[in-house]
Amino acid sequence: MIKSQLITVLSERHPELTAGRSEKAVNTILETISSALAHGDRVELRGFGAFSVRFREARENGRNPRTGEPVTVRAKHVPFFKAGKELRQRVDESRGPERK
Amino acid sequence: MSGQTITRAHIAEALQSELDIPKQDAAQLVETFLDLISDELVAGATVKLSSFGAFSVRDKNERVGRNPKTGEEAPIPPRRVLVFKPSQILKDRVEQGCGG
């Protein structure tokens, strides 16, 4: 599913919401999360999961994937998502009992 | 980094003012948004939200893990996990906002 499909389904579930306003809703939700992360804030959505910012130390063991040359990777802050307990369990159970 | 925690209520407030709708409706929209994404993932599909990131599920084989406290070996059963890959745009925003 891509964003445009999510926007369509959201407006179908909420008939009072036109397609244009559904798009605005989806973009507002994503922008609120993105801007919180850009400020270093954490976004906690119980049952779904939590977005946070993690710090990655600089490392010396990087490689240029094209040339294989060793490169230093500088320290950085990266967005991180940890699935919530409920969603994590639902996803795992969706593996189905018939599969190993 | 300011270190605040953003919740569903904050996102609903943003929707309330952006769309000029009652708080109750805004809260319901956030819920539907999260449900739609969750249901796709539980169905094994990927959810790609351009300029934000992509959620997908990945099957993990059984492997031997270790209890970090006791050092004891313990088998980790096969499972299906949820992964989030942030978009380059989101990664850049976080890096510029948090450290740069």
N, CA and C atoms of all chains as a GROMACS GRO file, in nm:
protein
  600
    1MET      N    1   0.084  -0.119   0.000
    1MET     CA    2   0.000   0.000   0.000
    1MET      C    3   0.088   0.125   0.000
    2ILE      N    4   0.052   0.220  -0.080
    2ILE     CA    5   0.126   0.346  -0.081
    2ILE      C    6   0.036   0.458  -0.027
    3LYS      N    7   0.097   0.575  -0.009
    3LYS     CA    8   0.028   0.684   0.058
    3LYS      C    9  -0.107   0.719  -0.006
    4SER      N   10  -0.109   0.725  -0.140
    4SER     CA   11  -0.234   0.764  -0.208
    4SER      C   12  -0.346   0.663  -0.179
    5GLN      N   13  -0.310   0.535  -0.166
    5GLN     CA   14  -0.411   0.433  -0.136
    5GLN      C   15  -0.460   0.447   0.008
    6LEU      N   16  -0.368   0.478   0.097
    6LEU     CA   17  -0.405   0.500   0.237
    6LEU      C   18  -0.502   0.617   0.247
    7ILE      N   19  -0.475   0.722   0.171
    7ILE     CA   20  -0.562   0.841   0.169
    7ILE      C   21  -0.702   0.804   0.120
    8THR      N   22  -0.710   0.724   0.015
    8THR     CA   23  -0.839   0.680  -0.039
    8THR      C   24  -0.918   0.598   0.062
    9VAL      N   25  -0.851   0.499   0.122
    9VAL     CA   26  -0.921   0.412   0.217
    9VAL      C   27  -0.965   0.491   0.341
   10LEU      N   28  -0.880   0.586   0.384
   10LEU     CA   29  -0.917   0.666   0.501
   10LEU      C   30  -1.044   0.747   0.474
   11SER      N   31  -1.056   0.802   0.353
   11SER     CA   32  -1.176   0.881   0.323
   11SER      C   33  -1.298   0.791   0.303
   12GLU      N   34  -1.276   0.665   0.265
   12GLU     CA   35  -1.387   0.570   0.256
   12GLU      C   36  -1.439   0.534   0.395
   13ARG      N   37  -1.347   0.521   0.489
   13ARG     CA   38  -1.387   0.487   0.626
   13ARG      C   39  -1.451   0.606   0.698
   14HIS      N   40  -1.417   0.726   0.652
   14HIS     CA   41  -1.473   0.846   0.713
   14HIS      C   42  -1.543   0.927   0.604
   15PRO      N   43  -1.669   0.888   0.574
   15PRO     CA   44  -1.740   0.948   0.460
   15PRO      C   45  -1.751   1.101   0.468
   16GLU      N   46  -1.742   1.155   0.590
   16GLU     CA   47  -1.751   1.301   0.604
   16GLU      C   48  -1.624   1.369   0.552
   17LEU      N   49  -1.522   1.288   0.527
   17LEU     CA   50  -1.392   1.342   0.487
   17LEU      C   51  -1.375   1.332   0.335
   18THR      N   52  -1.364   1.444   0.268
   18THR     CA   53  -1.341   1.441   0.123
   18THR      C   54  -1.199   1.388   0.097
   19ALA      N   55  -1.173   1.349  -0.027
   19ALA     CA   56  -1.040   1.297  -0.061
   19ALA      C   57  -0.932   1.400  -0.031
   20GLY      N   58  -0.962   1.526  -0.063
   20GLY     CA   59  -0.864   1.632  -0.040
   20GLY      C   60  -0.833   1.650   0.108
   21ARG      N   61  -0.937   1.640   0.191
   21ARG     CA   62  -0.916   1.656   0.335
   21ARG      C   63  -0.852   1.531   0.395
   22SER      N   64  -0.878   1.417   0.334
   22SER     CA   65  -0.813   1.295   0.379
   22SER      C   66  -0.662   1.305   0.354
   23GLU      N   67  -0.627   1.360   0.240
   23GLU     CA   68  -0.485   1.380   0.208
   23GLU      C   69  -0.421   1.473   0.310
   24LYS      N   70  -0.494   1.580   0.343
   24LYS     CA   71  -0.444   1.675   0.441
   24LYS      C   72  -0.426   1.607   0.578
   25ALA      N   73  -0.521   1.519   0.611
   25ALA     CA   74  -0.514   1.448   0.739
   25ALA      C   75  -0.389   1.360   0.745
   26VAL      N   76  -0.369   1.280   0.640
   26VAL     CA   77  -0.254   1.190   0.637
   26VAL      C   78  -0.124   1.270   0.644
   27ASN      N   79  -0.116   1.378   0.565
   27ASN     CA   80   0.006   1.458   0.566
   27ASN      C   81   0.029   1.526   0.701
   28THR      N   82  -0.079   1.568   0.766
   28THR     CA   83  -0.066   1.632   0.897
   28THR      C   84  -0.013   1.531   1.001
   29ILE      N   85  -0.067   1.410   0.997
   29ILE     CA   86  -0.021   1.308   1.092
   29ILE      C   87   0.128   1.280   1.070
   30LEU      N   88   0.166   1.257   0.944
   30LEU     CA   89   0.307   1.225   0.914
   30LEU      C   90   0.399   1.342   0.946
   31GLU      N   91   0.350   1.464   0.919
   31GLU     CA   92   0.433   1.581   0.946
   31GLU      C   93   0.450   1.603   1.097
   32THR      N   94   0.347   1.574   1.174
   32THR     CA   95   0.359   1.589   1.320
   32THR      C   96   0.464   1.493   1.374
   33ILE      N   97   0.463   1.370   1.322
   33ILE     CA   98   0.563   1.271   1.366
   33ILE      C   99   0.703   1.313   1.321
   34SER      N  100   0.714   1.350   1.192
   34SER     CA  101   0.845   1.388   1.137
   34SER      C  102   0.905   1.506   1.210
   35SER      N  103   0.823   1.608   1.235
   35SER     CA  104   0.878   1.728   1.297
   35SER      C  105   0.915   1.702   1.443
   36ALA      N  106   0.839   1.614   1.509
   36ALA     CA  107   0.877   1.577   1.646
   36ALA      C  108   1.015   1.512   1.645
   37LEU      N  109   1.037   1.419   1.551
   37LEU     CA  110   1.166   1.351   1.543
   37LEU      C  111   1.278   1.448   1.509
   38ALA      N  112   1.249   1.543   1.422
   38ALA     CA  113   1.350   1.642   1.384
   38ALA      C  114   1.390   1.728   1.505
   39HIS      N  115   1.299   1.737   1.603
   39HIS     CA  116   1.331   1.811   1.726
   39HIS      C  117   1.392   1.721   1.832
   40GLY      N  118   1.408   1.594   1.798
   40GLY     CA  119   1.465   1.502   1.896
   40GLY      C  120   1.362   1.445   1.992
   41ASP      N  121   1.234   1.472   1.965
   41ASP     CA  122   1.128   1.421   2.052
   41ASP      C  123   1.096   1.276   2.016
   42ARG      N  124   1.026   1.212   2.109
   42ARG     CA  125   0.985   1.074   2.092
   42ARG      C  126   0.835   1.074   2.062
   43VAL      N  127   0.790   0.982   1.979
   43VAL     CA  128   0.647   0.973   1.948
   43VAL      C  129   0.598   0.834   1.989
   44GLU      N  130   0.509   0.831   2.089
   44GLU     CA  131   0.465   0.705   2.143
   44GLU      C  132   0.320   0.679   2.109
   45LEU      N  133   0.296   0.575   2.031
   45LEU     CA  134   0.160   0.540   1.991
   45LEU      C  135   0.129   0.401   2.044
   46ARG      N  136   0.072   0.397   2.163
   46ARG     CA  137   0.044   0.272   2.233
   46ARG      C  138  -0.025   0.168   2.145
   47GLY      N  139   0.026   0.047   2.147
   47GLY     CA  140  -0.033  -0.060   2.069
   47GLY      C  141   0.027  -0.068   1.929
   48PHE      N  142   0.065   0.048   1.875
   48PHE     CA  143   0.122   0.053   1.741
   48PHE      C  144   0.274   0.049   1.748
   49GLY      N  145   0.332   0.146   1.817
   49GLY     CA  146   0.476   0.149   1.831
   49GLY      C  147   0.526   0.286   1.868
   50ALA      N  148   0.657   0.299   1.876
   50ALA     CA  149   0.716   0.427   1.916
   50ALA      C  150   0.827   0.466   1.820
   51PHE      N  151   0.825   0.593   1.780
   51PHE     CA  152   0.932   0.649   1.698
   51PHE      C  153   1.025   0.726   1.790
   52SER      N  154   1.154   0.711   1.767
   52SER     CA  155   1.249   0.787   1.847
   52SER      C  156   1.372   0.815   1.762
   53VAL      N  157   1.464   0.893   1.819
   53VAL     CA  158   1.588   0.924   1.749
   53VAL      C  159   1.701   0.852   1.820
   54ARG      N  160   1.780   0.779   1.744
   54ARG     CA  161   1.894   0.708   1.805
   54ARG      C  162   2.024   0.769   1.755
   55PHE      N  163   2.121   0.771   1.844
   55PHE     CA  164   2.252   0.824   1.809
   55PHE      C  165   2.342   0.709   1.766
   56ARG      N  166   2.405   0.724   1.651
   56ARG     CA  167   2.501   0.623   1.605
   56ARG      C  168   2.641   0.680   1.614
   57GLU      N  169   2.725   0.613   1.689
   57GLU     CA  170   2.864   0.657   1.702
   57GLU      C  171   2.935   0.649   1.567
   58ALA      N  172   3.037   0.730   1.550
   58ALA     CA  173   3.120   0.721   1.430
   58ALA      C  174   3.188   0.585   1.429
   59ARG      N  175   3.208   0.529   1.310
   59ARG     CA  176   3.280   0.402   1.305
   59ARG      C  177   3.382   0.402   1.192
   60GLU      N  178   3.486   0.322   1.212
   60GLU     CA  179   3.599   0.320   1.118
   60GLU      C  180   3.586   0.207   1.017
   61ASN      N  181   3.489   0.117   1.041
   61ASN     CA  182   3.485  -0.004   0.960
   61ASN      C  183   3.390   0.004   0.841
   62GLY      N  184   3.362   0.127   0.796
   62GLY     CA  185   3.275   0.144   0.679
   62GLY      C  186   3.347   0.106   0.551
   63ARG      N  187   3.270   0.083   0.446
   63ARG     CA  188   3.327   0.049   0.316
   63ARG      C  189   3.252   0.124   0.208
   64ASN      N  190   3.324   0.171   0.110
   64ASN     CA  191   3.258   0.222  -0.010
   64ASN      C  192   3.208   0.100  -0.084
   65PRO      N  193   3.074   0.087  -0.098
   65PRO     CA  194   3.021  -0.037  -0.156
   65PRO      C  195   3.068  -0.058  -0.301
   66ARG      N  196   3.103   0.048  -0.370
   66ARG     CA  197   3.144   0.031  -0.510
   66ARG      C  198   3.290  -0.012  -0.521
   67THR      N  199   3.378   0.053  -0.444
   67THR     CA  200   3.520   0.027  -0.458
   67THR      C  201   3.575  -0.066  -0.349
   68GLY      N  202   3.497  -0.084  -0.242
   68GLY     CA  203   3.547  -0.168  -0.133
   68GLY      C  204   3.647  -0.095  -0.044
   69GLU      N  205   3.671   0.030  -0.077
   69GLU     CA  206   3.766   0.112  -0.001
   69GLU      C  207   3.716   0.137   0.142
   70PRO      N  208   3.801   0.127   0.241
   70PRO     CA  209   3.756   0.156   0.377
   70PRO      C  210   3.726   0.306   0.394
   71VAL      N  211   3.616   0.338   0.460
   71VAL     CA  212   3.584   0.478   0.486
   71VAL      C  213   3.539   0.493   0.632
   72THR      N  214   3.558   0.613   0.685
   72THR     CA  215   3.509   0.642   0.820
   72THR      C  216   3.366   0.691   0.808
   73VAL      N  217   3.276   0.631   0.887
   73VAL     CA  218   3.138   0.676   0.889
   73VAL      C  219   3.122   0.769   1.009
   74ARG      N  220   3.079   0.892   0.983
   74ARG     CA  221   3.070   0.987   1.094
   74ARG      C  222   2.948   0.959   1.183
   75ALA      N  223   2.953   1.009   1.304
   75ALA     CA  224   2.842   0.992   1.398
   75ALA      C  225   2.717   1.059   1.343
   76LYS      N  226   2.602   1.000   1.370
   76LYS     CA  227   2.479   1.064   1.322
   76LYS      C  228   2.359   1.026   1.407
   77HIS      N  229   2.252   1.102   1.390
   77HIS     CA  230   2.125   1.072   1.454
   77HIS      C  231   2.032   1.012   1.350
   78VAL      N  232   1.970   0.900   1.384
   78VAL     CA  233   1.881   0.834   1.288
   78VAL      C  234   1.743   0.809   1.348
   79PRO      N  235   1.638   0.819   1.263
   79PRO     CA  236   1.504   0.786   1.310
   79PRO      C  237   1.495   0.636   1.336
   80PHE      N  238   1.423   0.598   1.441
   80PHE     CA  239   1.411   0.458   1.478
   80PHE      C  240   1.267   0.428   1.516
   81PHE      N  241   1.219   0.310   1.475
   81PHE     CA  242   1.083   0.270   1.511
   81PHE      C  243   1.086   0.135   1.581
   82LYS      N  244   1.017   0.128   1.693
   82LYS     CA  245   1.004   0.000   1.763
   82LYS      C  246   0.856  -0.034   1.768
   83ALA      N  247   0.819  -0.148   1.714
   83ALA     CA  248   0.678  -0.187   1.712
   83ALA      C  249   0.626  -0.208   1.853
   84GLY      N  250   0.501  -0.170   1.876
   84GLY     CA  251   0.438  -0.190   2.006
   84GLY      C  252   0.404  -0.337   2.026
   85LYS      N  253   0.380  -0.372   2.152
   85LYS     CA  254   0.357  -0.512   2.187
   85LYS      C  255   0.241  -0.572   2.108
   86GLU      N  256   0.131  -0.500   2.103
   86GLU     CA  257   0.011  -0.554   2.040
   86GLU      C  258   0.034  -0.580   1.890
   87LEU      N  259   0.089  -0.480   1.820
   87LEU     CA  260   0.112  -0.496   1.677
   87LEU      C  261   0.219  -0.601   1.650
   88ARG      N  262   0.322  -0.602   1.737
   88ARG     CA  263   0.429  -0.700   1.720
   88ARG      C  264   0.373  -0.843   1.728
   89GLN      N  265   0.283  -0.863   1.825
   89GLN     CA  266   0.223  -0.997   1.839
   89GLN      C  267   0.133  -1.031   1.721
   90ARG      N  268   0.054  -0.932   1.676
   90ARG     CA  269  -0.035  -0.959   1.563
   90ARG      C  270   0.045  -0.994   1.438
   91VAL      N  271   0.155  -0.923   1.415
   91VAL     CA  272   0.240  -0.950   1.297
   91VAL      C  273   0.301  -1.088   1.308
   92ASP      N  274   0.350  -1.122   1.427
   92ASP     CA  275   0.414  -1.253   1.444
   92ASP      C  276   0.314  -1.365   1.424
   93GLU      N  277   0.193  -1.346   1.480
   93GLU     CA  278   0.090  -1.450   1.467
   93GLU      C  279   0.045  -1.465   1.322
   94SER      N  280   0.061  -1.360   1.242
   94SER     CA  281   0.017  -1.367   1.102
   94SER      C  282   0.106  -1.458   1.020
   95ARG      N  283   0.216  -1.503   1.080
   95ARG     CA  284   0.304  -1.597   1.014
   95ARG      C  285   0.228  -1.727   0.984
   96GLY      N  286   0.131  -1.754   1.070
   96GLY     CA  287   0.046  -1.870   1.049
   96GLY      C  288   0.107  -1.996   1.107
   97PRO      N  289   0.022  -2.082   1.164
   97PRO     CA  290   0.071  -2.202   1.231
   97PRO      C  291   0.124  -2.307   1.132
   98GLU      N  292   0.080  -2.297   1.005
   98GLU     CA  293   0.120  -2.401   0.909
   98GLU      C  294   0.264  -2.383   0.861
   99ARG      N  295   0.320  -2.262   0.881
   99ARG     CA  296   0.457  -2.238   0.834
   99ARG      C  297   0.556  -2.267   0.945
  100LYS      N  298   0.673  -2.311   0.905
  100LYS     CA  299   0.776  -2.341   1.006
  100LYS      C  300   0.851  -2.216   1.045
  101MET      N  301   1.829   1.859   2.156
  101MET     CA  302   1.716   1.767   2.171
  101MET      C  303   1.631   1.809   2.290
  102SER      N  304   1.502   1.824   2.266
  102SER     CA  305   1.418   1.870   2.375
  102SER      C  306   1.365   1.755   2.459
  103GLY      N  307   1.356   1.633   2.400
  103GLY     CA  308   1.320   1.518   2.479
  103GLY      C  309   1.176   1.508   2.525
  104GLN      N  310   1.084   1.568   2.451
  104GLN     CA  311   0.942   1.554   2.484
  104GLN      C  312   0.887   1.425   2.427
  105THR      N  313   0.773   1.381   2.480
  105THR     CA  314   0.706   1.265   2.421
  105THR      C  315   0.573   1.307   2.361
  106ILE      N  316   0.560   1.280   2.231
  106ILE     CA  317   0.439   1.312   2.157
  106ILE      C  318   0.349   1.189   2.159
  107THR      N  319   0.220   1.211   2.179
  107THR     CA  320   0.126   1.098   2.184
  107THR      C  321   0.013   1.117   2.082
  108ARG      N  322  -0.079   1.020   2.081
  108ARG     CA  323  -0.198   1.031   1.996
  108ARG      C  324  -0.270   1.164   2.018
  109ALA      N  325  -0.277   1.207   2.142
  109ALA     CA  326  -0.350   1.331   2.174
  109ALA      C  327  -0.290   1.451   2.102
  110HIS      N  328  -0.155   1.457   2.096
  110HIS     CA  329  -0.090   1.568   2.027
  110HIS      C  330  -0.121   1.565   1.878
  111ILE      N  331  -0.118   1.445   1.821
  111ILE     CA  332  -0.145   1.432   1.677
  111ILE      C  333  -0.289   1.470   1.648
  112ALA      N  334  -0.381   1.427   1.737
  112ALA     CA  335  -0.522   1.462   1.720
  112ALA      C  336  -0.541   1.614   1.727
  113GLU      N  337  -0.468   1.680   1.817
  113GLU     CA  338  -0.477   1.826   1.827
  113GLU      C  339  -0.433   1.894   1.698
  114ALA      N  340  -0.326   1.842   1.638
  114ALA     CA  341  -0.277   1.898   1.511
  114ALA      C  342  -0.384   1.882   1.403
  115LEU      N  343  -0.450   1.766   1.400
  115LEU     CA  344  -0.556   1.741   1.302
  115LEU      C  345  -0.675   1.831   1.325
  116GLN      N  346  -0.708   1.847   1.453
  116GLN     CA  347  -0.821   1.930   1.492
  116GLN      C  348  -0.805   2.071   1.437
  117SER      N  349  -0.685   2.128   1.453
  117SER     CA  350  -0.667   2.266   1.408
  117SER      C  351  -0.644   2.272   1.256
  118GLU      N  352  -0.575   2.174   1.199
  118GLU     CA  353  -0.549   2.174   1.054
  118GLU      C  354  -0.678   2.159   0.975
  119LEU      N  355  -0.765   2.068   1.020
  119LEU     CA  356  -0.888   2.037   0.945
  119LEU      C  357  -1.011   2.107   1.002
  120ASP      N  358  -0.993   2.173   1.116
  120ASP     CA  359  -1.105   2.240   1.183
  120ASP      C  360  -1.220   2.142   1.209
  121ILE      N  361  -1.189   2.034   1.279
  121ILE     CA  362  -1.288   1.932   1.312
  121ILE      C  363  -1.288   1.912   1.464
  122PRO      N  364  -1.397   1.853   1.519
  122PRO     CA  365  -1.402   1.828   1.664
  122PRO      C  366  -1.290   1.733   1.707
  123LYS      N  367  -1.248   1.747   1.830
  123LYS     CA  368  -1.139   1.667   1.884
  123LYS      C  369  -1.168   1.517   1.874
  124GLN      N  370  -1.295   1.484   1.902
  124GLN     CA  371  -1.339   1.344   1.898
  124GLN      C  372  -1.314   1.284   1.759
  125ASP      N  373  -1.350   1.360   1.655
  125ASP     CA  374  -1.332   1.312   1.517
  125ASP      C  375  -1.185   1.299   1.483
  126ALA      N  376  -1.107   1.397   1.531
  126ALA     CA  377  -0.963   1.395   1.504
  126ALA      C  378  -0.901   1.271   1.566
  127ALA      N  379  -0.942   1.240   1.689
  127ALA     CA  380  -0.888   1.123   1.757
  127ALA      C  381  -0.925   0.996   1.682
  128GLN      N  382  -1.048   0.992   1.631
  128GLN     CA  383  -1.093   0.874   1.555
  128GLN      C  384  -1.012   0.857   1.427
  129LEU      N  385  -0.979   0.970   1.363
  129LEU     CA  386  -0.898   0.965   1.240
  129LEU      C  387  -0.760   0.905   1.266
  130VAL      N  388  -0.700   0.947   1.376
  130VAL     CA  389  -0.567   0.894   1.410
  130VAL      C  390  -0.576   0.742   1.428
  131GLU      N  391  -0.684   0.700   1.497
  131GLU     CA  392  -0.705   0.557   1.522
  131GLU      C  393  -0.721   0.480   1.391
  132THR      N  394  -0.804   0.532   1.301
  132THR     CA  395  -0.826   0.464   1.173
  132THR      C  396  -0.696   0.458   1.093
  133PHE      N  397  -0.623   0.568   1.092
  133PHE     CA  398  -0.494   0.574   1.022
  133PHE      C  399  -0.402   0.462   1.070
  134LEU      N  400  -0.389   0.447   1.202
  134LEU     CA  401  -0.301   0.343   1.258
  134LEU      C  402  -0.355   0.203   1.230
  135ASP      N  403  -0.489   0.190   1.237
  135ASP     CA  404  -0.551   0.059   1.211
  135ASP      C  405  -0.527   0.015   1.066
  136LEU      N  406  -0.540   0.108   0.973
  136LEU     CA  407  -0.523   0.073   0.831
  136LEU      C  408  -0.381   0.025   0.804
  137ILE      N  409  -0.285   0.094   0.862
  137ILE     CA  410  -0.145   0.054   0.844
  137ILE      C  411  -0.122  -0.082   0.910
  138SER      N  412  -0.173  -0.099   1.032
  138SER     CA  413  -0.155  -0.225   1.105
  138SER      C  414  -0.214  -0.343   1.027
  139ASP      N  415  -0.337  -0.323   0.976
  139ASP     CA  416  -0.404  -0.432   0.904
  139ASP      C  417  -0.326  -0.474   0.779
  140GLU      N  418  -0.269  -0.378   0.708
  140GLU     CA  419  -0.188  -0.410   0.590
  140GLU      C  420  -0.070  -0.496   0.630
  141LEU      N  421  -0.004  -0.458   0.738
  141LEU     CA  422   0.116  -0.529   0.782
  141LEU      C  423   0.082  -0.670   0.830
  142VAL      N  424  -0.031  -0.682   0.901
  142VAL     CA  425  -0.073  -0.813   0.949
  142VAL      C  426  -0.108  -0.902   0.829
  143ALA      N  427  -0.153  -0.839   0.720
  143ALA     CA  428  -0.184  -0.916   0.598
  143ALA      C  429  -0.056  -0.946   0.519
  144GLY      N  430   0.058  -0.903   0.571
  144GLY     CA  431   0.185  -0.934   0.506
  144GLY      C  432   0.229  -0.833   0.402
  145ALA      N  433   0.153  -0.724   0.386
  145ALA     CA  434   0.187  -0.624   0.285
  145ALA      C  435   0.282  -0.517   0.339
  146THR      N  436   0.341  -0.442   0.248
  146THR     CA  437   0.430  -0.332   0.283
  146THR      C  438   0.351  -0.202   0.273
  147VAL      N  439   0.380  -0.107   0.361
  147VAL     CA  440   0.316   0.024   0.354
  147VAL      C  441   0.423   0.129   0.329
  148LYS      N  442   0.417   0.190   0.209
  148LYS     CA  443   0.518   0.290   0.171
  148LYS      C  444   0.458   0.429   0.176
  149LEU      N  445   0.513   0.514   0.263
  149LEU     CA  446   0.462   0.649   0.276
  149LEU      C  447   0.572   0.744   0.230
  150SER      N  448   0.556   0.795   0.108
  150SER     CA  449   0.662   0.874   0.046
  150SER      C  450   0.701   0.992   0.133
  151SER      N  451   0.828   1.020   0.137
  151SER     CA  452   0.894   1.126   0.215
  151SER      C  453   0.892   1.097   0.366
  152PHE      N  454   0.827   0.987   0.406
  152PHE     CA  455   0.829   0.949   0.548
  152PHE      C  456   0.910   0.820   0.568
  153GLY      N  457   0.862   0.711   0.508
  153GLY     CA  458   0.934   0.585   0.523
  153GLY      C  459   0.846   0.468   0.484
  154ALA      N  460   0.898   0.348   0.501
  154ALA     CA  461   0.823   0.228   0.463
  154ALA      C  462   0.822   0.128   0.578
  155PHE      N  463   0.701   0.074   0.604
  155PHE     CA  464   0.686  -0.034   0.702
  155PHE      C  465   0.673  -0.164   0.626
  156SER      N  466   0.743  -0.267   0.671
  156SER     CA  467   0.726  -0.398   0.608
  156SER      C  468   0.747  -0.507   0.710
  157VAL      N  469   0.713  -0.629   0.673
  157VAL     CA  470   0.735  -0.742   0.764
  157VAL      C  471   0.844  -0.831   0.706
  158ARG      N  472   0.916  -0.893   0.795
  158ARG     CA  473   1.027  -0.978   0.753
  158ARG      C  474   1.023  -1.108   0.834
  159ASP      N  475   1.042  -1.220   0.766
  159ASP     CA  476   1.045  -1.349   0.836
  159ASP      C  477   1.186  -1.380   0.879
  160LYS      N  478   1.199  -1.416   1.007
  160LYS     CA  479   1.330  -1.449   1.062
  160LYS      C  480   1.336  -1.599   1.088
  161ASN      N  481   1.447  -1.661   1.052
  161ASN     CA  482   1.466  -1.802   1.081
  161ASN      C  483   1.500  -1.823   1.227
  162GLU      N  484   1.487  -1.946   1.271
  162GLU     CA  485   1.527  -1.979   1.407
  162GLU      C  486   1.678  -1.959   1.420
  163ARG      N  487   1.722  -1.909   1.532
  163ARG     CA  488   1.866  -1.897   1.554
  163ARG      C  489   1.894  -1.916   1.703
  164VAL      N  490   2.021  -1.938   1.732
  164VAL     CA  491   2.058  -1.956   1.872
  164VAL      C  492   2.093  -1.821   1.931
  165GLY      N  493   2.021  -1.784   2.033
  165GLY     CA  494   2.048  -1.658   2.101
  165GLY      C  495   2.112  -1.687   2.235
  166ARG      N  496   2.130  -1.582   2.311
  166ARG     CA  497   2.194  -1.597   2.440
  166ARG      C  498   2.124  -1.506   2.540
  167ASN      N  499   2.100  -1.555   2.656
  167ASN     CA  500   2.046  -1.470   2.762
  167ASN      C  501   2.157  -1.373   2.802
  168PRO      N  502   2.138  -1.243   2.777
  168PRO     CA  503   2.246  -1.147   2.802
  168PRO      C  504   2.287  -1.141   2.949
  169LYS      N  505   2.198  -1.179   3.038
  169LYS     CA  506   2.228  -1.171   3.180
  169LYS      C  507   2.309  -1.293   3.226
  170THR      N  508   2.264  -1.412   3.185
  170THR     CA  509   2.328  -1.534   3.234
  170THR      C  510   2.429  -1.592   3.136
  171GLY      N  511   2.423  -1.548   3.009
  171GLY     CA  512   2.514  -1.602   2.910
  171GLY      C  513   2.471  -1.738   2.858
  172GLU      N  514   2.358  -1.785   2.910
  172GLU     CA  515   2.306  -1.915   2.869
  172GLU      C  516   2.255  -1.912   2.725
  173GLU      N  517   2.277  -2.019   2.651
  173GLU     CA  518   2.225  -2.027   2.514
  173GLU      C  519   2.077  -2.060   2.518
  174ALA      N  520   2.002  -1.996   2.430
  174ALA     CA  521   1.859  -2.022   2.422
  174ALA      C  522   1.816  -2.008   2.277
  175PRO      N  523   1.741  -2.107   2.224
  175PRO     CA  524   1.698  -2.096   2.086
  175PRO      C  525   1.594  -1.984   2.070
  176ILE      N  526   1.609  -1.902   1.966
  176ILE     CA  527   1.508  -1.801   1.935
  176ILE      C  528   1.424  -1.859   1.821
  177PRO      N  529   1.296  -1.884   1.845
  177PRO     CA  530   1.213  -1.950   1.744
  177PRO      C  531   1.196  -1.862   1.620
  178PRO      N  532   1.158  -1.924   1.507
  178PRO     CA  533   1.132  -1.844   1.387
  178PRO      C  534   1.019  -1.746   1.416
  179ARG      N  535   1.028  -1.628   1.361
  179ARG     CA  536   0.921  -1.531   1.388
  179ARG      C  537   0.910  -1.434   1.273
  180ARG      N  538   0.803  -1.358   1.273
  180ARG     CA  539   0.783  -1.253   1.173
  180ARG      C  540   0.789  -1.120   1.246
  181VAL      N  541   0.875  -1.030   1.199
  181VAL     CA  542   0.892  -0.902   1.266
  181VAL      C  543   0.858  -0.785   1.173
  182LEU      N  544   0.829  -0.673   1.237
  182LEU     CA  545   0.794  -0.551   1.165
  182LEU      C  546   0.919  -0.463   1.156
  183VAL      N  547   0.949  -0.414   1.038
  183VAL     CA  548   1.063  -0.323   1.026
  183VAL      C  549   1.019  -0.191   0.962
  184PHE      N  550   1.080  -0.083   1.006
  184PHE     CA  551   1.054   0.049   0.949
  184PHE      C  552   1.182   0.102   0.888
  185LYS      N  553   1.174   0.141   0.761
  185LYS     CA  554   1.289   0.199   0.694
  185LYS      C  555   1.257   0.345   0.668
  186PRO      N  556   1.322   0.436   0.740
  186PRO     CA  557   1.292   0.578   0.719
  186PRO      C  558   1.338   0.624   0.581
  187SER      N  559   1.266   0.719   0.523
  187SER     CA  560   1.304   0.773   0.392
  187SER      C  561   1.429   0.859   0.409
  188GLN      N  562   1.498   0.884   0.298
  188GLN     CA  563   1.616   0.970   0.302
  188GLN      C  564   1.578   1.111   0.351
  189ILE      N  565   1.459   1.156   0.311
  189ILE     CA  566   1.412   1.289   0.352
  189ILE      C  567   1.399   1.296   0.504
  190LEU      N  568   1.338   1.194   0.564
  190LEU     CA  569   1.322   1.193   0.709
  190LEU      C  570   1.458   1.182   0.778
  191LYS      N  571   1.545   1.097   0.723
  191LYS     CA  572   1.679   1.083   0.782
  191LYS      C  573   1.754   1.216   0.780
  192ASP      N  574   1.743   1.287   0.667
  192ASP     CA  575   1.811   1.418   0.657
  192ASP      C  576   1.754   1.518   0.757
  193ARG      N  577   1.621   1.519   0.772
  193ARG     CA  578   1.559   1.613   0.866
  193ARG      C  579   1.604   1.586   1.009
  194VAL      N  580   1.609   1.458   1.046
  194VAL     CA  581   1.650   1.421   1.181
  194VAL      C  582   1.796   1.456   1.204
  195GLU      N  583   1.879   1.427   1.105
  195GLU     CA  584   2.022   1.455   1.119
  195GLU      C  585   2.046   1.606   1.130
  196GLN      N  586   1.974   1.684   1.050
  196GLN     CA  587   1.992   1.829   1.054
  196GLN      C  588   1.936   1.888   1.183
  197GLY      N  589   1.822   1.834   1.228
  197GLY     CA  590   1.759   1.888   1.347
  197GLY      C  591   1.830   1.849   1.475
  198CYS      N  592   1.883   1.726   1.479
  198CYS     CA  593   1.936   1.676   1.606
  198CYS      C  594   2.086   1.692   1.623
  199GLY      N  595   2.158   1.694   1.514
  199GLY     CA  596   2.301   1.701   1.532
  199GLY      C  597   2.364   1.788   1.426
  200GLY      N  598   2.345   1.745   1.302
  200GLY     CA  599   2.390   1.821   1.186
  200GLY      C  600   2.540   1.819   1.166
   0.00000   0.00000   0.00000
